[in-house]
Amino acid sequence: MHCFGIYSDVVKHFSWLVRDPHLKIIALVVSSAFWIFVSLDRVYQLSLELPVRINNLKDSLIVTSELPQVRVTFSGKGRELLKLKVRQPWIGLNLALARPGRNVAPISPSTITTEAMYLSVIKTSLNEVELFVSEKAEKLLMPTIVTQGEPKAGFTLREALSHATVKVAGPKDRLHHLREILTEPVDLNNENASFGRLVALVPPALDNITLSPCSVYVKVAIEERLERTFTGVPIHIIFPPGASAQIEPCMIDSLMIRGPKSIVTTVALEDFSITLDLRGKIRGKYFLPAQIRLPKYLKLVGSKPRLFSVTLR
């Protein structure tokens, strides 16, 4: 009985917690709102990493250096600083007077764009930004189609092409050395019929280069594979100035090629480049292979003989 009495006293002591719960919730909300209001009215400091954006740069120019992040410390009331978290400000640099080469743009509170008001800038990690500017250029390139894998047994690639032209834009000095634009690899594994698909372009490993479009439509022709053997194939000999040579044998006995049926059946020896280049050699005896270059999409299966006996005089 004594324990029961203690339990009753405890329940009575804390019974206010369960009486009028809605009033207690309202009181809690009001007090929390008041605390937030008071907190937002206090002055704080806040540091943010701000991006740098370029304004008013001439269309004929492009910035080639990497734009930095600038750490800026703001001071102001909590409600204003909260706006910086909702929509981050940025630093805008006016490059209307920029010229090719090195340019220096100052950073000041006036270059910081923000929707928050009544804030002061305490400090910035940079007082100025060094930027390198180049002339902008454009060039047109035909994409180089990259393939991977092999078609189904008995079939081979006839051609892979795109009629699209890619506009490449960027710094003039970098575009000068750019010779080709590659596609993502087109998978040929187990294919036995022609097909077409949209293929993405691979951006060049150069900064500030843009491509338009970013993908091209590629047509891939798959054909039946065929082999063909040529006999008595002549060799073109390239002699050093004033030299002569004895070549044994004087021609290729047999040359086997493999490729798409439509190409293999129509190709002629005149389409091949078969040379024995002796330039740079001194007098003496050599055993040299012929350099065999075939039309595109044809492969060399084998040739006999593989080496030629050359006596250079």
Secondary structure as UniProt FT lines:
FT   HELIX           2..13
FT   HELIX           15..17
FT   HELIX           21..40
FT   STRAND          43..55
FT   TURN            59..60
FT   STRAND          61..63
FT   STRAND          69..77
FT   HELIX           78..86
FT   STRAND          90..94
FT   TURN            96..97
FT   STRAND          101..106
FT   HELIX           109..111
FT   STRAND          112..113
FT   STRAND          120..124
FT   STRAND          128..141
FT   STRAND          143..144
FT   STRAND          147..148
FT   TURN            153..154
FT   STRAND          155..161
FT   STRAND          166..171
FT   HELIX           172..175
FT   TURN            176..177
FT   STRAND          181..183
FT   STRAND          186..187
FT   TURN            189..190
FT   STRAND          195..201
FT   TURN            207..208
FT   STRAND          210..212
FT   STRAND          215..234
FT   STRAND          236..238
FT   TURN            241..242
FT   STRAND          245..248
FT   STRAND          251..260
FT   HELIX           261..264
FT   TURN            265..266
FT   HELIX           269..271
FT   STRAND          273..277
FT   TURN            279..280
FT   STRAND          284..288
FT   STRAND          291..293
FT   TURN            296..297
FT   STRAND          299..304
FT   STRAND          308..312
//
